[in-house]
Amino acid sequence: MPLYRYAPVKPPCRLCGAGFEIQQPAAAAALADCPTCGQPVQRSLIHAVNTPKVLKPLSISGAKSAGFTVLKRTSSGEFEKQ
Ligand SMILES: [Zn+2]
């Protein structure tokens, strides 16, 4: 479930300060009022917590196709195009 951040429309809220975070189903409607004090709140930020991005190491062919020049160090200490 995504994590939503809510901030009071007229901060600071006496009970929840600058806001609060709550996990809701993505299909759920945004809260209109603070569940703690009933003050009007607005949704400000969304953190998608269930979709961690794992970056794969870039392969040489992938780097070449992305337009990078892949250099290989030769035994003489110089670099040449791979
Ligand atoms: Zn509140």
PDB file of the backbone (N, CA, C, O) and the ligand in Angstrom, with CONECT records:
HET     ZN  A 101       1
ATOM      1  N   MET A   1       0.850  -1.200   0.000  1.00  0.00           N
ATOM      2  CA  MET A   1       0.000   0.000   0.000  1.00  0.00           C
ATOM      3  C   MET A   1       0.879   1.241   0.000  1.00  0.00           C
ATOM      4  O   MET A   1       1.892   1.285   0.698  1.00  0.00           O
ATOM      5  N   PRO A   2       0.502   2.236  -0.769  1.00  0.00           N
ATOM      6  CA  PRO A   2       1.286   3.474  -0.758  1.00  0.00           C
ATOM      7  C   PRO A   2       1.133   4.223   0.557  1.00  0.00           C
ATOM      8  O   PRO A   2       0.127   4.111   1.257  1.00  0.00           O
ATOM      9  N   LEU A   3       2.156   4.978   0.859  1.00  0.00           N
ATOM     10  CA  LEU A   3       2.155   5.795   2.076  1.00  0.00           C
ATOM     11  C   LEU A   3       1.831   7.227   1.679  1.00  0.00           C
ATOM     12  O   LEU A   3       2.526   7.827   0.858  1.00  0.00           O
ATOM     13  N   TYR A   4       0.790   7.758   2.256  1.00  0.00           N
ATOM     14  CA  TYR A   4       0.378   9.117   1.932  1.00  0.00           C
ATOM     15  C   TYR A   4       0.729  10.050   3.079  1.00  0.00           C
ATOM     16  O   TYR A   4       0.651   9.683   4.252  1.00  0.00           O
ATOM     17  N   ARG A   5       1.112  11.249   2.716  1.00  0.00           N
ATOM     18  CA  ARG A   5       1.395  12.258   3.725  1.00  0.00           C
ATOM     19  C   ARG A   5       0.314  13.321   3.663  1.00  0.00           C
ATOM     20  O   ARG A   5      -0.026  13.832   2.596  1.00  0.00           O
ATOM     21  N   TYR A   6      -0.205  13.632   4.809  1.00  0.00           N
ATOM     22  CA  TYR A   6      -1.237  14.662   4.901  1.00  0.00           C
ATOM     23  C   TYR A   6      -0.711  15.820   5.733  1.00  0.00           C
ATOM     24  O   TYR A   6       0.006  15.624   6.715  1.00  0.00           O
ATOM     25  N   ALA A   7      -1.077  17.029   5.325  1.00  0.00           N
ATOM     26  CA  ALA A   7      -0.714  18.218   6.072  1.00  0.00           C
ATOM     27  C   ALA A   7      -1.979  19.009   6.355  1.00  0.00           C
ATOM     28  O   ALA A   7      -2.860  19.092   5.500  1.00  0.00           O
ATOM     29  N   PRO A   8      -2.081  19.595   7.555  1.00  0.00           N
ATOM     30  CA  PRO A   8      -3.268  20.403   7.852  1.00  0.00           C
ATOM     31  C   PRO A   8      -3.352  21.604   6.915  1.00  0.00           C
ATOM     32  O   PRO A   8      -2.335  22.201   6.562  1.00  0.00           O
ATOM     33  N   VAL A   9      -4.569  21.949   6.519  1.00  0.00           N
ATOM     34  CA  VAL A   9      -4.758  23.083   5.611  1.00  0.00           C
ATOM     35  C   VAL A   9      -4.291  24.366   6.296  1.00  0.00           C
ATOM     36  O   VAL A   9      -3.720  25.251   5.659  1.00  0.00           O
ATOM     37  N   LYS A  10      -4.543  24.453   7.605  1.00  0.00           N
ATOM     38  CA  LYS A  10      -4.077  25.612   8.373  1.00  0.00           C
ATOM     39  C   LYS A  10      -3.135  25.137   9.459  1.00  0.00           C
ATOM     40  O   LYS A  10      -3.551  24.955  10.604  1.00  0.00           O
ATOM     41  N   PRO A  11      -1.864  24.932   9.115  1.00  0.00           N
ATOM     42  CA  PRO A  11      -0.925  24.429  10.113  1.00  0.00           C
ATOM     43  C   PRO A  11      -0.587  25.498  11.132  1.00  0.00           C
ATOM     44  O   PRO A  11      -0.836  26.670  10.847  1.00  0.00           O
ATOM     45  N   PRO A  12      -0.039  25.190  12.295  1.00  0.00           N
ATOM     46  CA  PRO A  12       0.150  23.795  12.699  1.00  0.00           C
ATOM     47  C   PRO A  12      -1.080  23.225  13.379  1.00  0.00           C
ATOM     48  O   PRO A  12      -1.807  23.922  14.087  1.00  0.00           O
ATOM     49  N   CYS A  13      -1.290  21.945  13.145  1.00  0.00           N
ATOM     50  CA  CYS A  13      -2.360  21.247  13.843  1.00  0.00           C
ATOM     51  C   CYS A  13      -1.910  21.020  15.280  1.00  0.00           C
ATOM     52  O   CYS A  13      -0.766  20.627  15.508  1.00  0.00           O
ATOM     53  N   ARG A  14      -2.785  21.260  16.253  1.00  0.00           N
ATOM     54  CA  ARG A  14      -2.391  21.139  17.656  1.00  0.00           C
ATOM     55  C   ARG A  14      -2.091  19.695  18.028  1.00  0.00           C
ATOM     56  O   ARG A  14      -1.276  19.441  18.914  1.00  0.00           O
ATOM     57  N   LEU A  15      -2.730  18.763  17.371  1.00  0.00           N
ATOM     58  CA  LEU A  15      -2.552  17.365  17.761  1.00  0.00           C
ATOM     59  C   LEU A  15      -1.538  16.625  16.892  1.00  0.00           C
ATOM     60  O   LEU A  15      -0.797  15.774  17.384  1.00  0.00           O
ATOM     61  N   CYS A  16      -1.507  16.947  15.616  1.00  0.00           N
ATOM     62  CA  CYS A  16      -0.612  16.183  14.741  1.00  0.00           C
ATOM     63  C   CYS A  16       0.482  17.056  14.135  1.00  0.00           C
ATOM     64  O   CYS A  16       1.185  16.615  13.225  1.00  0.00           O
ATOM     65  N   GLY A  17       0.635  18.269  14.617  1.00  0.00           N
ATOM     66  CA  GLY A  17       1.752  19.106  14.207  1.00  0.00           C
ATOM     67  C   GLY A  17       1.689  19.486  12.750  1.00  0.00           C
ATOM     68  O   GLY A  17       0.687  20.028  12.283  1.00  0.00           O
ATOM     69  N   ALA A  18       2.763  19.201  12.024  1.00  0.00           N
ATOM     70  CA  ALA A  18       2.847  19.610  10.623  1.00  0.00           C
ATOM     71  C   ALA A  18       2.185  18.612   9.696  1.00  0.00           C
ATOM     72  O   ALA A  18       2.153  18.817   8.483  1.00  0.00           O
ATOM     73  N   GLY A  19       1.652  17.527  10.255  1.00  0.00           N
ATOM     74  CA  GLY A  19       0.984  16.553   9.410  1.00  0.00           C
ATOM     75  C   GLY A  19       1.208  15.147   9.916  1.00  0.00           C
ATOM     76  O   GLY A  19       1.766  14.936  10.992  1.00  0.00           O
ATOM     77  N   PHE A  20       0.767  14.192   9.128  1.00  0.00           N
ATOM     78  CA  PHE A  20       0.909  12.797   9.518  1.00  0.00           C
ATOM     79  C   PHE A  20       0.993  11.959   8.266  1.00  0.00           C
ATOM     80  O   PHE A  20       0.646  12.408   7.174  1.00  0.00           O
ATOM     81  N   GLU A  21       1.458  10.733   8.436  1.00  0.00           N
ATOM     82  CA  GLU A  21       1.534   9.809   7.307  1.00  0.00           C
ATOM     83  C   GLU A  21       0.651   8.621   7.587  1.00  0.00           C
ATOM     84  O   GLU A  21       0.543   8.166   8.726  1.00  0.00           O
ATOM     85  N   ILE A  22       0.022   8.122   6.553  1.00  0.00           N
ATOM     86  CA  ILE A  22      -0.894   7.000   6.732  1.00  0.00           C
ATOM     87  C   ILE A  22      -0.827   6.121   5.496  1.00  0.00           C
ATOM     88  O   ILE A  22      -0.706   6.608   4.372  1.00  0.00           O
ATOM     89  N   GLN A  23      -0.908   4.828   5.721  1.00  0.00           N
ATOM     90  CA  GLN A  23      -0.943   3.893   4.601  1.00  0.00           C
ATOM     91  C   GLN A  23      -2.378   3.638   4.208  1.00  0.00           C
ATOM     92  O   GLN A  23      -3.212   3.289   5.044  1.00  0.00           O
ATOM     93  N   GLN A  24      -2.660   3.814   2.940  1.00  0.00           N
ATOM     94  CA  GLN A  24      -4.004   3.586   2.420  1.00  0.00           C
ATOM     95  C   GLN A  24      -3.902   2.792   1.137  1.00  0.00           C
ATOM     96  O   GLN A  24      -2.904   2.872   0.420  1.00  0.00           O
ATOM     97  N   PRO A  25      -4.945   2.023   0.851  1.00  0.00           N
ATOM     98  CA  PRO A  25      -4.977   1.396  -0.478  1.00  0.00           C
ATOM     99  C   PRO A  25      -4.963   2.475  -1.550  1.00  0.00           C
ATOM    100  O   PRO A  25      -5.537   3.549  -1.366  1.00  0.00           O
ATOM    101  N   ALA A  26      -4.302   2.187  -2.677  1.00  0.00           N
ATOM    102  CA  ALA A  26      -4.170   3.195  -3.731  1.00  0.00           C
ATOM    103  C   ALA A  26      -5.528   3.651  -4.230  1.00  0.00           C
ATOM    104  O   ALA A  26      -5.667   4.782  -4.697  1.00  0.00           O
ATOM    105  N   ALA A  27      -6.532   2.788  -4.138  1.00  0.00           N
ATOM    106  CA  ALA A  27      -7.850   3.133  -4.665  1.00  0.00           C
ATOM    107  C   ALA A  27      -8.670   3.936  -3.673  1.00  0.00           C
ATOM    108  O   ALA A  27      -9.719   4.473  -4.028  1.00  0.00           O
ATOM    109  N   ALA A  28      -8.201   4.026  -2.418  1.00  0.00           N
ATOM    110  CA  ALA A  28      -8.985   4.725  -1.393  1.00  0.00           C
ATOM    111  C   ALA A  28      -8.999   6.223  -1.655  1.00  0.00           C
ATOM    112  O   ALA A  28      -8.045   6.783  -2.195  1.00  0.00           O
ATOM    113  N   ALA A  29     -10.079   6.851  -1.270  1.00  0.00           N
ATOM    114  CA  ALA A  29     -10.200   8.291  -1.443  1.00  0.00           C
ATOM    115  C   ALA A  29      -9.308   9.003  -0.441  1.00  0.00           C
ATOM    116  O   ALA A  29      -9.039   8.492   0.646  1.00  0.00           O
ATOM    117  N   ALA A  30      -8.855  10.184  -0.822  1.00  0.00           N
ATOM    118  CA  ALA A  30      -8.016  10.971   0.071  1.00  0.00           C
ATOM    119  C   ALA A  30      -8.816  11.416   1.280  1.00  0.00           C
ATOM    120  O   ALA A  30      -9.999  11.741   1.177  1.00  0.00           O
ATOM    121  N   LEU A  31      -8.150  11.424   2.431  1.00  0.00           N
ATOM    122  CA  LEU A  31      -8.815  11.903   3.643  1.00  0.00           C
ATOM    123  C   LEU A  31      -9.081  13.394   3.523  1.00  0.00           C
ATOM    124  O   LEU A  31      -8.256  14.142   2.999  1.00  0.00           O
ATOM    125  N   ALA A  32     -10.224  13.816   4.007  1.00  0.00           N
ATOM    126  CA  ALA A  32     -10.550  15.242   3.985  1.00  0.00           C
ATOM    127  C   ALA A  32     -10.270  15.882   5.335  1.00  0.00           C
ATOM    128  O   ALA A  32     -10.010  17.082   5.425  1.00  0.00           O
ATOM    129  N   ASP A  33     -10.327  15.065   6.388  1.00  0.00           N
ATOM    130  CA  ASP A  33     -10.145  15.600   7.731  1.00  0.00           C
ATOM    131  C   ASP A  33      -9.113  14.777   8.481  1.00  0.00           C
ATOM    132  O   ASP A  33      -8.952  13.580   8.243  1.00  0.00           O
ATOM    133  N   CYS A  34      -8.420  15.443   9.389  1.00  0.00           N
ATOM    134  CA  CYS A  34      -7.466  14.758  10.245  1.00  0.00           C
ATOM    135  C   CYS A  34      -8.231  13.791  11.146  1.00  0.00           C
ATOM    136  O   CYS A  34      -9.178  14.195  11.822  1.00  0.00           O
ATOM    137  N   PRO A  35      -7.822  12.492  11.163  1.00  0.00           N
ATOM    138  CA  PRO A  35      -8.547  11.535  12.000  1.00  0.00           C
ATOM    139  C   PRO A  35      -8.324  11.794  13.491  1.00  0.00           C
ATOM    140  O   PRO A  35      -9.065  11.276  14.327  1.00  0.00           O
ATOM    141  N   THR A  36      -7.317  12.585  13.822  1.00  0.00           N
ATOM    142  CA  THR A  36      -7.020  12.861  15.224  1.00  0.00           C
ATOM    143  C   THR A  36      -7.844  14.034  15.750  1.00  0.00           C
ATOM    144  O   THR A  36      -8.424  13.960  16.833  1.00  0.00           O
ATOM    145  N   CYS A  37      -7.889  15.116  14.971  1.00  0.00           N
ATOM    146  CA  CYS A  37      -8.521  16.339  15.479  1.00  0.00           C
ATOM    147  C   CYS A  37      -9.664  16.833  14.603  1.00  0.00           C
ATOM    148  O   CYS A  37     -10.383  17.748  15.001  1.00  0.00           O
ATOM    149  N   GLY A  38      -9.850  16.253  13.424  1.00  0.00           N
ATOM    150  CA  GLY A  38     -10.964  16.646  12.587  1.00  0.00           C
ATOM    151  C   GLY A  38     -10.722  17.886  11.756  1.00  0.00           C
ATOM    152  O   GLY A  38     -11.615  18.354  11.050  1.00  0.00           O
ATOM    153  N   GLN A  39      -9.505  18.422  11.840  1.00  0.00           N
ATOM    154  CA  GLN A  39      -9.189  19.610  11.057  1.00  0.00           C
ATOM    155  C   GLN A  39      -9.037  19.236   9.583  1.00  0.00           C
ATOM    156  O   GLN A  39      -8.578  18.133   9.285  1.00  0.00           O
ATOM    157  N   PRO A  40      -9.408  20.116   8.653  1.00  0.00           N
ATOM    158  CA  PRO A  40      -9.237  19.802   7.229  1.00  0.00           C
ATOM    159  C   PRO A  40      -7.765  19.588   6.887  1.00  0.00           C
ATOM    160  O   PRO A  40      -6.895  20.347   7.315  1.00  0.00           O
ATOM    161  N   VAL A  41      -7.507  18.547   6.114  1.00  0.00           N
ATOM    162  CA  VAL A  41      -6.140  18.242   5.715  1.00  0.00           C
ATOM    163  C   VAL A  41      -6.074  18.090   4.202  1.00  0.00           C
ATOM    164  O   VAL A  41      -7.085  17.861   3.539  1.00  0.00           O
ATOM    165  N   GLN A  42      -4.878  18.221   3.680  1.00  0.00           N
ATOM    166  CA  GLN A  42      -4.681  17.980   2.257  1.00  0.00           C
ATOM    167  C   GLN A  42      -3.526  17.006   2.074  1.00  0.00           C
ATOM    168  O   GLN A  42      -2.558  17.007   2.835  1.00  0.00           O
ATOM    169  N   ARG A  43      -3.652  16.180   1.049  1.00  0.00           N
ATOM    170  CA  ARG A  43      -2.620  15.196   0.762  1.00  0.00           C
ATOM    171  C   ARG A  43      -1.470  15.907   0.060  1.00  0.00           C
ATOM    172  O   ARG A  43      -1.684  16.641  -0.905  1.00  0.00           O
ATOM    173  N   SER A  44      -0.258  15.691   0.543  1.00  0.00           N
ATOM    174  CA  SER A  44       0.842  16.461  -0.021  1.00  0.00           C
ATOM    175  C   SER A  44       1.866  15.604  -0.743  1.00  0.00           C
ATOM    176  O   SER A  44       2.359  15.999  -1.800  1.00  0.00           O
ATOM    177  N   LEU A  45       2.188  14.476  -0.217  1.00  0.00           N
ATOM    178  CA  LEU A  45       3.247  13.667  -0.831  1.00  0.00           C
ATOM    179  C   LEU A  45       2.838  12.207  -0.843  1.00  0.00           C
ATOM    180  O   LEU A  45       2.133  11.734   0.048  1.00  0.00           O
ATOM    181  N   ILE A  46       3.284  11.518  -1.844  1.00  0.00           N
ATOM    182  CA  ILE A  46       2.994  10.092  -1.932  1.00  0.00           C
ATOM    183  C   ILE A  46       4.314   9.340  -2.009  1.00  0.00           C
ATOM    184  O   ILE A  46       5.165   9.637  -2.847  1.00  0.00           O
ATOM    185  N   HIS A  47       4.470   8.379  -1.137  1.00  0.00           N
ATOM    186  CA  HIS A  47       5.636   7.502  -1.218  1.00  0.00           C
ATOM    187  C   HIS A  47       5.153   6.128  -1.650  1.00  0.00           C
ATOM    188  O   HIS A  47       4.340   5.507  -0.965  1.00  0.00           O
ATOM    189  N   ALA A  48       5.634   5.667  -2.744  1.00  0.00           N
ATOM    190  CA  ALA A  48       5.290   4.318  -3.165  1.00  0.00           C
ATOM    191  C   ALA A  48       6.248   3.361  -2.479  1.00  0.00           C
ATOM    192  O   ALA A  48       7.372   3.160  -2.939  1.00  0.00           O
ATOM    193  N   VAL A  49       5.801   2.772  -1.380  1.00  0.00           N
ATOM    194  CA  VAL A  49       6.698   1.964  -0.562  1.00  0.00           C
ATOM    195  C   VAL A  49       6.801   0.527  -1.046  1.00  0.00           C
ATOM    196  O   VAL A  49       7.718  -0.199  -0.663  1.00  0.00           O
ATOM    197  N   ASN A  50       5.868   0.121  -1.881  1.00  0.00           N
ATOM    198  CA  ASN A  50       5.864  -1.287  -2.276  1.00  0.00           C
ATOM    199  C   ASN A  50       6.542  -1.535  -3.612  1.00  0.00           C
ATOM    200  O   ASN A  50       6.491  -2.645  -4.142  1.00  0.00           O
ATOM    201  N   THR A  51       7.175  -0.507  -4.157  1.00  0.00           N
ATOM    202  CA  THR A  51       7.837  -0.693  -5.437  1.00  0.00           C
ATOM    203  C   THR A  51       9.289  -0.235  -5.342  1.00  0.00           C
ATOM    204  O   THR A  51       9.663   0.790  -5.913  1.00  0.00           O
ATOM    205  N   PRO A  52      10.109  -1.004  -4.614  1.00  0.00           N
ATOM    206  CA  PRO A  52      11.517  -0.611  -4.523  1.00  0.00           C
ATOM    207  C   PRO A  52      12.186  -0.709  -5.883  1.00  0.00           C
ATOM    208  O   PRO A  52      11.997  -1.686  -6.607  1.00  0.00           O
ATOM    209  N   LYS A  53      12.961   0.295  -6.224  1.00  0.00           N
ATOM    210  CA  LYS A  53      13.644   0.290  -7.503  1.00  0.00           C
ATOM    211  C   LYS A  53      15.031  -0.303  -7.332  1.00  0.00           C
ATOM    212  O   LYS A  53      15.866   0.249  -6.616  1.00  0.00           O
ATOM    213  N   VAL A  54      15.270  -1.396  -7.972  1.00  0.00           N
ATOM    214  CA  VAL A  54      16.592  -1.999  -7.936  1.00  0.00           C
ATOM    215  C   VAL A  54      17.255  -1.750  -9.280  1.00  0.00           C
ATOM    216  O   VAL A  54      16.815  -2.246 -10.316  1.00  0.00           O
ATOM    217  N   LEU A  55      18.313  -0.976  -9.234  1.00  0.00           N
ATOM    218  CA  LEU A  55      18.997  -0.655 -10.480  1.00  0.00           C
ATOM    219  C   LEU A  55      19.991  -1.753 -10.803  1.00  0.00           C
ATOM    220  O   LEU A  55      20.844  -2.114  -9.992  1.00  0.00           O
ATOM    221  N   LYS A  56      19.856  -2.268 -12.004  1.00  0.00           N
ATOM    222  CA  LYS A  56      20.809  -3.283 -12.441  1.00  0.00           C
ATOM    223  C   LYS A  56      22.093  -2.592 -12.855  1.00  0.00           C
ATOM    224  O   LYS A  56      22.063  -1.476 -13.374  1.00  0.00           O
ATOM    225  N   PRO A  57      23.219  -3.249 -12.627  1.00  0.00           N
ATOM    226  CA  PRO A  57      24.463  -2.687 -13.153  1.00  0.00           C
ATOM    227  C   PRO A  57      24.384  -2.636 -14.678  1.00  0.00           C
ATOM    228  O   PRO A  57      23.893  -3.560 -15.327  1.00  0.00           O
ATOM    229  N   LEU A  58      24.875  -1.547 -15.217  1.00  0.00           N
ATOM    230  CA  LEU A  58      24.791  -1.361 -16.660  1.00  0.00           C
ATOM    231  C   LEU A  58      25.781  -2.294 -17.352  1.00  0.00           C
ATOM    232  O   LEU A  58      26.964  -2.321 -17.011  1.00  0.00           O
ATOM    233  N   SER A  59      25.292  -3.052 -18.319  1.00  0.00           N
ATOM    234  CA  SER A  59      26.176  -3.933 -19.061  1.00  0.00           C
ATOM    235  C   SER A  59      26.935  -3.131 -20.109  1.00  0.00           C
ATOM    236  O   SER A  59      26.553  -2.009 -20.443  1.00  0.00           O
ATOM    237  N   ILE A  60      28.000  -3.709 -20.619  1.00  0.00           N
ATOM    238  CA  ILE A  60      28.806  -3.002 -21.623  1.00  0.00           C
ATOM    239  C   ILE A  60      27.983  -2.750 -22.874  1.00  0.00           C
ATOM    240  O   ILE A  60      28.023  -1.653 -23.431  1.00  0.00           O
ATOM    241  N   SER A  61      27.228  -3.764 -23.329  1.00  0.00           N
ATOM    242  CA  SER A  61      26.423  -3.569 -24.528  1.00  0.00           C
ATOM    243  C   SER A  61      25.327  -2.549 -24.262  1.00  0.00           C
ATOM    244  O   SER A  61      24.961  -1.773 -25.145  1.00  0.00           O
ATOM    245  N   GLY A  62      24.798  -2.555 -23.023  1.00  0.00           N
ATOM    246  CA  GLY A  62      23.772  -1.580 -22.673  1.00  0.00           C
ATOM    247  C   GLY A  62      24.344  -0.177 -22.670  1.00  0.00           C
ATOM    248  O   GLY A  62      23.692   0.764 -23.124  1.00  0.00           O
ATOM    249  N   ALA A  63      25.558  -0.029 -22.162  1.00  0.00           N
ATOM    250  CA  ALA A  63      26.199   1.276 -22.132  1.00  0.00           C
ATOM    251  C   ALA A  63      26.466   1.772 -23.546  1.00  0.00           C
ATOM    252  O   ALA A  63      26.281   2.952 -23.847  1.00  0.00           O
ATOM    253  N   LYS A  64      26.906   0.855 -24.418  1.00  0.00           N
ATOM    254  CA  LYS A  64      27.187   1.243 -25.805  1.00  0.00           C
ATOM    255  C   LYS A  64      25.914   1.672 -26.507  1.00  0.00           C
ATOM    256  O   LYS A  64      25.904   2.664 -27.235  1.00  0.00           O
ATOM    257  N   SER A  65      24.831   0.923 -26.288  1.00  0.00           N
ATOM    258  CA  SER A  65      23.589   1.268 -26.964  1.00  0.00           C
ATOM    259  C   SER A  65      23.008   2.552 -26.408  1.00  0.00           C
ATOM    260  O   SER A  65      22.212   3.213 -27.075  1.00  0.00           O
ATOM    261  N   ALA A  66      23.404   2.920 -25.176  1.00  0.00           N
ATOM    262  CA  ALA A  66      22.927   4.168 -24.596  1.00  0.00           C
ATOM    263  C   ALA A  66      23.788   5.346 -25.041  1.00  0.00           C
ATOM    264  O   ALA A  66      23.528   6.486 -24.657  1.00  0.00           O
ATOM    265  N   GLY A  67      24.804   5.075 -25.842  1.00  0.00           N
ATOM    266  CA  GLY A  67      25.610   6.150 -26.397  1.00  0.00           C
ATOM    267  C   GLY A  67      26.918   6.400 -25.672  1.00  0.00           C
ATOM    268  O   GLY A  67      27.634   7.348 -25.997  1.00  0.00           O
ATOM    269  N   PHE A  68      27.243   5.563 -24.692  1.00  0.00           N
ATOM    270  CA  PHE A  68      28.494   5.750 -23.973  1.00  0.00           C
ATOM    271  C   PHE A  68      29.624   5.043 -24.710  1.00  0.00           C
ATOM    272  O   PHE A  68      29.416   4.013 -25.351  1.00  0.00           O
ATOM    273  N   THR A  69      30.802   5.601 -24.609  1.00  0.00           N
ATOM    274  CA  THR A  69      31.979   4.938 -25.137  1.00  0.00           C
ATOM    275  C   THR A  69      32.607   4.128 -24.009  1.00  0.00           C
ATOM    276  O   THR A  69      32.961   4.671 -22.962  1.00  0.00           O
ATOM    277  N   VAL A  70      32.739   2.836 -24.233  1.00  0.00           N
ATOM    278  CA  VAL A  70      33.302   1.969 -23.213  1.00  0.00           C
ATOM    279  C   VAL A  70      34.798   1.850 -23.451  1.00  0.00           C
ATOM    280  O   VAL A  70      35.240   1.431 -24.520  1.00  0.00           O
ATOM    281  N   LEU A  71      35.565   2.222 -22.442  1.00  0.00           N
ATOM    282  CA  LEU A  71      37.023   2.178 -22.575  1.00  0.00           C
ATOM    283  C   LEU A  71      37.574   0.990 -21.814  1.00  0.00           C
ATOM    284  O   LEU A  71      37.087   0.630 -20.742  1.00  0.00           O
ATOM    285  N   LYS A  72      38.594   0.397 -22.390  1.00  0.00           N
ATOM    286  CA  LYS A  72      39.235  -0.747 -21.756  1.00  0.00           C
ATOM    287  C   LYS A  72      40.689  -0.404 -21.517  1.00  0.00           C
ATOM    288  O   LYS A  72      41.359   0.111 -22.411  1.00  0.00           O
ATOM    289  N   ARG A  73      41.182  -0.682 -20.330  1.00  0.00           N
ATOM    290  CA  ARG A  73      42.563  -0.359 -20.011  1.00  0.00           C
ATOM    291  C   ARG A  73      43.467  -1.467 -20.547  1.00  0.00           C
ATOM    292  O   ARG A  73      43.269  -2.645 -20.249  1.00  0.00           O
ATOM    293  N   THR A  74      44.437  -1.082 -21.320  1.00  0.00           N
ATOM    294  CA  THR A  74      45.353  -2.066 -21.875  1.00  0.00           C
ATOM    295  C   THR A  74      46.510  -2.304 -20.903  1.00  0.00           C
ATOM    296  O   THR A  74      46.649  -1.607 -19.898  1.00  0.00           O
ATOM    297  N   SER A  75      47.325  -3.292 -21.222  1.00  0.00           N
ATOM    298  CA  SER A  75      48.416  -3.641 -20.317  1.00  0.00           C
ATOM    299  C   SER A  75      49.463  -2.547 -20.250  1.00  0.00           C
ATOM    300  O   SER A  75      50.224  -2.475 -19.285  1.00  0.00           O
ATOM    301  N   SER A  76      49.512  -1.676 -21.284  1.00  0.00           N
ATOM    302  CA  SER A  76      50.484  -0.603 -21.260  1.00  0.00           C
ATOM    303  C   SER A  76      49.994   0.610 -20.467  1.00  0.00           C
ATOM    304  O   SER A  76      50.690   1.620 -20.372  1.00  0.00           O
ATOM    305  N   GLY A  77      48.792   0.499 -19.900  1.00  0.00           N
ATOM    306  CA  GLY A  77      48.288   1.570 -19.067  1.00  0.00           C
ATOM    307  C   GLY A  77      47.493   2.601 -19.832  1.00  0.00           C
ATOM    308  O   GLY A  77      47.089   3.616 -19.264  1.00  0.00           O
ATOM    309  N   GLU A  78      47.259   2.363 -21.117  1.00  0.00           N
ATOM    310  CA  GLU A  78      46.439   3.291 -21.892  1.00  0.00           C
ATOM    311  C   GLU A  78      45.030   2.734 -22.046  1.00  0.00           C
ATOM    312  O   GLU A  78      44.766   1.564 -21.770  1.00  0.00           O
ATOM    313  N   PHE A  79      44.149   3.596 -22.489  1.00  0.00           N
ATOM    314  CA  PHE A  79      42.767   3.178 -22.683  1.00  0.00           C
ATOM    315  C   PHE A  79      42.458   3.085 -24.168  1.00  0.00           C
ATOM    316  O   PHE A  79      42.876   3.941 -24.948  1.00  0.00           O
ATOM    317  N   GLU A  80      41.744   2.075 -24.549  1.00  0.00           N
ATOM    318  CA  GLU A  80      41.316   1.983 -25.932  1.00  0.00           C
ATOM    319  C   GLU A  80      39.839   1.637 -25.961  1.00  0.00           C
ATOM    320  O   GLU A  80      39.280   1.084 -25.014  1.00  0.00           O
ATOM    321  N   LYS A  81      39.226   1.987 -27.090  1.00  0.00           N
ATOM    322  CA  LYS A  81      37.806   1.688 -27.233  1.00  0.00           C
ATOM    323  C   LYS A  81      37.576   0.189 -27.288  1.00  0.00           C
ATOM    324  O   LYS A  81      38.323  -0.540 -27.939  1.00  0.00           O
ATOM    325  N   GLN A  82      36.567  -0.251 -26.622  1.00  0.00           N
ATOM    326  CA  GLN A  82      36.293  -1.673 -26.553  1.00  0.00           C
ATOM    327  C   GLN A  82      35.381  -2.086 -27.681  1.00  0.00           C
ATOM    328  O   GLN A  82      35.031  -3.261 -27.794  1.00  0.00           O
TER     329      GLN A  82
HETATM  330 ZN    ZN A 101      -4.767  16.907  13.343  1.00  0.00          ZN2+
END
